[in-house]
Amino acid sequence: MDFWQIRGGRRLSGSCEVQGSKNAALPILAASIVCPCRVELLHVPQLSDVDTALAILRALGCQTKREGERVWIDSRTLTHSEISHKLMARMRSSVFFLGALTARCGEALLSLPGGCQLGQRPIDLHLAALRKLGCEIDEAGDNIHCRSRELRGCELTLTFPSVGATENILLAACAARGETVLHGAAREPEIVALCRFLRALGADIVGAGSDTIRLRRFQAREYVRFAIPPDRIVSSTLCCAAAATGGDIVLKAVDPTEFSAVTDFLKAAGCVIIQNKHALRLRAPQQLRSAGALYTSPYPGFPTDAQPLLMAALLRARGTTRITETIFENRFRQVAALRRLGADITVRGCTAEIRGVRRLYGTEVTATDLRGGASMVLAGLCAEGETVVCDTGHITRGYESFDRVLQELGADVKWTAIGMRDSLSELPKG
Ligand code: EPZ
C-alpha cells in the first residue's frame, strides 16, 4: 500500500524535464529480443512496469543491467519462450512478448495480460493478425500457445487502430519472410518510437506515424543504442496540474506537438501556451473557463490517457464541460473519488458532465487505476486542506518520482510506501 498526502492551495511554478515515455519504453524492451543482440537504452523511466519488463526478460534468459536511466539488455542468451502467469498478470504490456517471442523462437507460451481495469481489453485484433502472419494459436482459458514454423509477410487491416495490436504485429513481422503491409495502423508517437528502434535494429520500415506501415525486410544488427523519447502523457499531466492550480510552468526537452490536443484544450480554457520545438511554457489564469465539449479518440485526437487529468483540471472551471470517452468503456472510475472531494460530475453512458464548483475539499480517496489515481492527486492540489490518495502501486506504474517532480514545482505532496519494495523484491533478480 502507498499513500499520497497532498496539501492543496499551492500554485505550481518553475521548470522541469519530463521522464522517458512508459508506453514507448515497454514495447521497445520487448523488441530487444526479436533477434539475438545487445541493446543499450537511455532515458528509461524508473517505473514498476519497466521493472516487470526487465524481470520477464531475465526469466526468458536475457542478461539485463540497469544504472539510473540506462538499461542494458543482452538477448543473445535467451533460452525460454514461456512466461509465467504471475509475470504476465503484472501489466498489460507483457502482451508485447507474444509478437516478440514468436519472431525470435517461433513460439510463445503465455497467458492473458493484466493492466489497468478500464473495461474489456480483448486481444482479438493481435491474435487475428498473428494468425494471418502464419501463426497457429491455441487458447485455453487464460493460456495462449502461439506457434509458427514460418512467419509470412502479408497485407493486414486493423478494423480499429489499436496501439498494442500495431506494436505486436510489427514485432512479429520482423521475422516474416517477405513484406508486411499494415493498413489501419495506430499513429501514436509510441508507434513511431518503436519503428525508429526497429529500424536501428535492422528493419526496413516506412510509414510510421501514418495509417499504413510497411515492413519490407529485416537484417538483424548486433548492437543498438537508443534514447526513449519524453512521455507525452506525463507532460499532459503536468500541464493539467499547472492549469488546475493557476500555475506557470516550463517543460523542457519535450516535443509539444505530441500533446497539442491537450494544450489546445487548455488554451481554450484560458491558459497561455508558448512553445518551440523542444519546450513549452503554460501560464494559467486564476480560474479556468469551460472549453465546451471534448471527445477522446486515437492519435492525433485527444488521448484517453489524459482524459481523467483534464477532468481534474476543470473541476473548478467556470461553466460546464462535457467529456465523451470513446476508447475505453470504463474510464470514468475516478469520478466517484472526485465527487468525494466536492466535484459536481454526472456520468451518462460514455459522457461525463462537469459543472465547475467554487471549492474542493480534501478528503481520503482510493486510486482506481494509473491515470485515475493521478487525477485524484491533481484534484488534491487545488482542494482545501489535506487529501490522502490511498494507492496500491497504480500511480508509480506510470509516474517516476511524481512526488519529487510536483514538490520541485512547489506542491506540498508526500508519498509514503509501505511494503512496496517487499512486493517488488519478489521479482526474479538478475
Ligand atoms: C495503449 O493500450 C496504452 N498502453 C494505453 O495506456 C492507452 O490508454 C491506449 O493504448 C489507448 O491510447 C500502452 O501503450 C502500454 P488499444 P492498448 O489496443 O494498446 C480495443 C496508460 O494509462 N481493442 O489501442 O491496450 C480495446 O479494448 C495506458 O498508460 C480491442 O477491442 O490500447 C480498447 O477499447 C492505459 N481488441 C481500444 O481497442 C484488441 O485486440 C484501444 O485499445 C485490442 C484493442
Residues whose N, C-alpha, C, O or C-beta is under 5 A from the ligand:
A	BS01	EPZ	N23 S93 Q120 R121 P122 I123 D124 L125 H126 P161 S162 V163 G164 A165 T304 D305 I327 F328 L370 R371
